[in-house]
Amino acid sequence: MNIKNKKLFILLKEIFIKHKLNSQHAEISAKALINAEIVGAYGHGLSRLKMYCDRIKKKVINPNPKIKIKKISQSISHIDADNSIGFVAADIAIKKAIENAKKTGIGLVAVKNSGHYGLSGYYAEQAVKKNLITMIYTNAPPAIAPHGASKSLFGTNPICFGTPTNSKVPFIFDSSISMINRGKIRFASKNNQKLPVGVALDKFGKSTTDANKALKGVQLPIAGFRGSGLAWMVDILSGVLTGGNHSGRVKDPFEDFTGPQNIGHLFITFKTNLFVKDYNKRIKDNIKRVKRLPKVKGIKEIMYPGQNKYKRYKMNFKKEIKISKIIKKELEILKY
Ligand SMILES: NC(=O)c1ccc[n+]([C@@H]2O[C@H](COP(=O)([O-])OP(=O)(O)OC[C@H]3O[C@@H](n4cnc5c(N)ncnc54)[C@H](O)[C@@H]3O)[C@@H](O)[C@H]2O)c1
């Protein structure tokens, strides 16, 4: 890691410790924020630090959680995260899901009483590194109107799938079910940037490129009613099933400090050789056949999901993370 980024990591860790997280939890949280910056997911990086600290101060994130892991079977675990910062709950959950899958072939871990954990792909990478396939779901505060409704209720509820590829670069499909993720809208609002056309409506139902109006209105799901259906599926899997909040009850972390978010997550991990002995060969063949297709004009390479992020990570890993003036100011305030 770039030496300046290491310094930034130490600063973030100190800020979290100052906000009463223990050293291990502070380290997990700082690492996740640094990773988001390196992969270019700025809406899930430093721009959220103040929000986490504010939530700890207002006692709606518990800095000293008593996290309980209930064993349901060798494969299945249920975690009550006691309103910990989401990074910590997710870190424990993915490690447990990996452990269960290594023992039995499949790991299923549900989490309740958690908070915003950042990028699903960050946890998927951990499972894929251990040669497991993984599917990860989390719900999020209302941002999208269910198909046919005029009021938002579903979150941008990302869907994540990861698999080893028999190469250095994992296949990680990790996508919000909204046209763009909410973090990007918040980032645009903070930095006075316009949104692309067709991603949000204002509170009167009119298309808008103004990030502030979009935050007060609704975001549009991918592919109309299909995206709305996927958002609903994620809400059921990560909220209804786990004991977490669901159906619009997850609080907005930036705006609603009346209580913890009680977000739910679901982590599924399984071995690649459950049904075939030659998965590595088969996945390689699968990717090769797609990549060999004739390309449309302007496309140099057909990429699989995760390839772009891997390239960005490699490119940015040694570069210094750029910190905007606004974030610099926030860091100054948060460290004292
Ligand atoms: N915790 C939360 O509440 C929450 C909510 C929403 C999103 N998120 C996170 O935000 C992150 C960003 O989400 P997003 O929707 O902006 O993702 P995105 O639009 O950047 O990417 C979506 C997927 O498409 C793939 N992709 C992108 N360009 C591609 C190309 N040219 N060819 C092939 N594949 C390509 C990416 O690898 C990725 O898997 C995700 O990590 C997600 O988990 C978190």
The ligand as an ORCA input file, in Angstrom:
! r2SCAN-3c Opt
* xyz 0 1
  N     -24.429     -1.661      1.599
  C     -25.386     -1.102      0.882
  O     -26.427     -0.736      1.400
  C     -25.203     -0.913     -0.588
  C     -26.262     -0.487     -1.370
  C     -26.071     -0.343     -2.739
  C     -24.836     -0.616     -3.312
  N     -23.814     -1.017     -2.515
  C     -22.501     -1.338     -3.094
  O     -22.101     -0.337     -3.995
  C     -21.194     -0.904     -4.935
  C     -21.419     -0.330     -6.288
  O     -22.678     -0.747     -6.806
  P     -23.080     -0.317     -8.273
  O     -24.452     -0.738     -8.514
  O     -22.701      1.116     -8.492
  O     -22.090     -1.218     -9.155
  P     -21.543     -0.922    -10.625
  O     -22.630     -0.359    -11.467
  O     -20.280     -0.152    -10.527
  O     -21.190     -2.393    -11.130
  C     -22.151     -3.414    -11.169
  C     -21.517     -4.707    -11.647
  O     -21.277     -4.607    -13.055
  C     -19.953     -4.983    -13.352
  N     -19.492     -4.200    -14.492
  C     -19.323     -2.855    -14.559
  N     -18.871     -2.496    -15.779
  C     -18.749     -3.644    -16.489
  C     -18.334     -3.946    -17.829
  N     -17.957     -2.988    -18.653
  N     -18.338     -5.225    -18.217
  C     -18.741     -6.201    -17.391
  N     -19.138     -5.995    -16.118
  C     -19.142     -4.727    -15.678
  C     -19.162     -4.661    -12.110
  O     -17.998     -5.466    -12.023
  C     -20.165     -5.012    -11.038
  O     -20.093     -6.371    -10.715
  C     -21.364     -2.409     -4.824
  O     -20.179     -2.913     -4.242
  C     -22.545     -2.609     -3.903
  O     -22.435     -3.743     -3.060
  C     -23.968     -1.170     -1.175
*
